Amino acid sequence: MENNYYIVVKTHKGEVKTIFVSNSEDEFNKTTILAFKEKILEAFSYTPEDQIRIICHGSQLEDTDTFAMRKIKNEDTFHLCLRLRGGQLQPDEESKDRRHSRDLTLSPDF
């Protein structure tokens, strides 16, 4: 007997949608996160899939993970977040940062 398998997706904007994954449990378990991201892009108006992060059961899911690897079940909830860009300093910015940071020492009067 075949059932329909779905995942509930909640976005950072509060939108909630139920997305169809497959008709069979075997196909559902073999679904990769990358393949599911494509379905998310169809359902929501997000363009760059490399900026989407998916959280389920408190862990970020990687593109190469399968639903079976992460023990994802029918009608589990995925939380959709956007990846923040940046966070690393360029070599010239590092030297600028060093110039602006100073060691503070207390004078002996205190």
N, C-alpha and C positions, 0 to 999 in steps of 0.2 A: 504494500500500500504506500503510495506516495503522498507526501504532505507538501504544503508550501512553507518555505523557510524565509524569515524576514529578520531584519535588524532595525532597531529604532535608533535614529540619529538626532541628537540635540546639538544645536549650534551655539556659538558664543553670543549670538543675537537673540537667543530664546526660541528660535524656530525648531519645531519637532516634526520629523517625517518618518514614516515607516517605509523601508526600502526592501523590495523583493530581492532575494539572493538566488534561490533555486527551488526546483521541485523535488530534489532527492537529498537525503541526508549525506550520502557519500560526496556528491558535488558540493554541498554546503561546506562540509569539513575540509575539502581540498581548495576552497576559495582563498586566494591570497589577499592580503590587505591592499596591494597595488591594484588588483582587479576590482576590489570593492570601491576603491577611491574613484575609479571611472564611473561607477554607478552613482556615487555621491555627486560627481561633477554634473551628471545628467539631471539629478534631482534638485540640486541647488545651483545658484549662479556663481560658483567660484571658478575662476579660470586656471590659475597655476596650481597643478596638483602637488608640486614640490613644496608649496607653502602650507599644505594641510597636515595637521597632526591629529591622530586619532587616539583617544584615551578610552580604555575599557578595563574595568575591574582595577582601577587605580594605576595602570601601567600604560606607557606609550607603546603603540603597536608599530612594528617596523614593516616596511613594504614587502619584505620576503616572508614574513610570518604567514602561516595558514590559520584558518579558524580552529582546526583541530589542535595545532601546536599551542594555541593560547586558550584552549578549552572554552571557546565561544559557543554559546548555545542559541537556539532559535529564540528570537525576540529579545536578545540581550540589547543593552543600550550602549551606543558609542557616543562619546562626547567629542565634538569637532572643534578644534582650536586652530588658530592661524599661527604659523611659525614666525617668530620675530627675527628679523634680519639684523646682522651686525654683531657686535660684541667683541671683536678683536681689534686691537690697535695696529695701525700700520707702523713700520719701522721708524719713520720720521715723527709720527705722533708720540711714540714711546719716549723719544728723547725730549720732546716738548713737555711731556708730563713730568719727567724727572727734573727739569728746570724749575717747574712751578711747585714741586713738593719740597718742603723744607723740614729739617729735623728741628723740633722745638725742644728746648731744654729749659728747665726752671733755674732761675738764678739762686745762689746760695741764701739770699735774704728770705726766701719763703720757707 
